[in-house]
Amino acid sequence: MTRLLRFMKPNIIEAGIDEVARGCLVGPVVAAAVIWNPELENIFNIKIPDIKDSKKLKPEIRKQYSDFIKNYALDYNIAFVSEKEIDNINILNATFKAMHKAISGLTIQPEHLIIDGNSFKPFTADSFNKVIDYSTVVKGDNKYLSIACASILAKVARDDYIYNLVDNDPSLEKYGWKKNNA
């Protein structure tokens, strides 16, 4: 088991951010933000499963971990930006918008953001009208627990969206979209 780093900057409220579907030809781009509970293991004695980048997990394990994350994270949010909006503003801007929506939907205000990837458009928090400090981390979902958690939540949410789309319109089954989400 690879132990992911719990925080980049300990002793502050830090949110990990990741997105999925940036390279997909159909459906929305989805981002998630996760604020991990720093006391989960030490005080509450809850064992954290072998959470890692969503791409390295089987779908059934991703779903289990998604439920675990939703139960034990201090806060999380998942946000979608539609394919129509992607076409209007381009995929990079849609990705940033999804990340910003995910951060905005948190009930706890983070003091630092760690973003999976090499670029990010600074986020201004409405509550105190200043840019939240952030760091980008290439392959961050393989390094930081909160980013890996965000990766899992975003992937499961998008997979559920695609499954529902196909279930509601069986003619889409011919494209094999349910198999492509594995």
N, C-alpha and C positions, 0 to 999 in steps of 0.2 A: 504494500500500500504506500503510495506516495503521499506525503503529508504536505498539503498546500499551506502557504503562509496565511495566517489568520488576518493580518492587517499590514498595511504599508506604514501607517502612522498610528501607533498605539495611543490609547487614551484620548482619542477624539472620535466623533461619530463619522464613520466612513461608509460610503456606499459603493458597491461594485456594480458596474454597468456592462451589459453585453447585448448584442443583437443577433438575430438570425434572419435568413432569407435575403440577404443583400445580393446574392447572385442568382436568385430564383426568377423564373420567367412568369410565374403566376402567383397571385396572392399578395398579401401585405408584408411589409417588413415589420418585425416585432422586436421590441427591446424590453429588457427588464432591469430593474434596480433592486438591489438587496442590501440591507443593513444587517450584518451578522451580529448575533448575540455574543459578546465577549466572555460572558460568564457561563455559557451553556455547559462546557465540559468541567470547569473547575468547581463552580458552586452547585450547579444543578446535576452534575455527574451524568450527563446525557452523552452517550457515545455518538460521535458524528460518523456516519457511514463513509465509505470510500468515494466521496464526491469528487468529480473531475469534470473536465470539459464534456459537454453534452454529446459531442461527436464520438466520444470514446465509450459511450454507454449504450446498451441495448434499450430499445423502446420501453420495455416493461420495467427495467431498472430506473430509467429516467423518470417514469411516472411515479414510482415509489419515492424516489429522491425529491421529486417536485412536491409531493405531499409532505414529506419530512421538512423541507425548507419552509413551506407555507406555515407549518405548525410551529417551527422553532426560530425563524428569523425574527429579529426585533421589528422589522418592517420590510415590506416588499411592494412593488407595483409592476404591472405588465402593461405595455402600451402598443397599440397598432397604428400604422400609417398605411392607408389603402393604396392599392395599385394605381388608382386614378390619380391620387396625389403624387405618387412616385413619378408617374408620367409627366405631371405638371412641374415638379420642382427638381427632379432627378434623384437617383438612388442615394447619392451621398447626402444631400440635404434632407431627404426623407429619413435616412438613418439617424442623422443628428436630431431631427424633429421627434422621432420615436424615442430616442434616448432622453431628450428633454421632457417629453410627456411622462415617461416612466419616473423621472426624478421629481417632477412637479406633483405627481400623484402620491408620493410618500407622505405619511403623516408626521414622520420625524424628519426634521431638517438636518441633512448631513453637513459636516464641516469640511469634508474632503471627499472627492470622487476618484475612484480608480476605474479607468476605462479600458476595455479590451481593444487593442489596436494601436495605430500610430497617429491618429488624428481625432480631434474633437472640437466642436464649436463651443466656446465658453458658455456656461449656464449661469444666468443671473437669478438668484432666488428672490421671489417677490416679497417674502416676509422681511428681508432686511436690505433689499435693493443693492446687493453687491454680488460680484461673481464668486461662485464657490470655487475654492482651490481644487485643482485636479491634476492627475497624472495619467498619462497614457502608457499602456504596457503591452508591447507586442507579445502575443500568445499569453496574455494575462489570465485566460481561463485555464491555463496549465500551471499557473503560479500562485494565484490568490483565491481563497475559498469563496469570498463574496462574488467575484467575477464568475467563477465556475457555477455557483448557485444561480446567478442571473442567466447564464448560458442555458442551464437546465430549464428554468421557468419559461424563458422565451421560446425554446425549442418545443417544449410540451404544449404551450399555448398555441403555437403556430401549427403543430401537427394536429391538434384538436380542431382547429379552424379548417384545415384541409380535409380531415376525415368527415367533418360535418358537411362541408361543401359537396363532397362526393356522395355522401349518404342522402343528401337532399336532391341530388341530380345524378342518378345512376349512369347517365350517358357519359359522365366524366370518367367513369371507371376505365374506359379504353386508354386513357393516358397513363395509367399506372401510378397515379399520384400517391396513393396510400403506400405503395411499395417503395417509392422514392423517399419517404420520410423515415425509413428505418435507420 
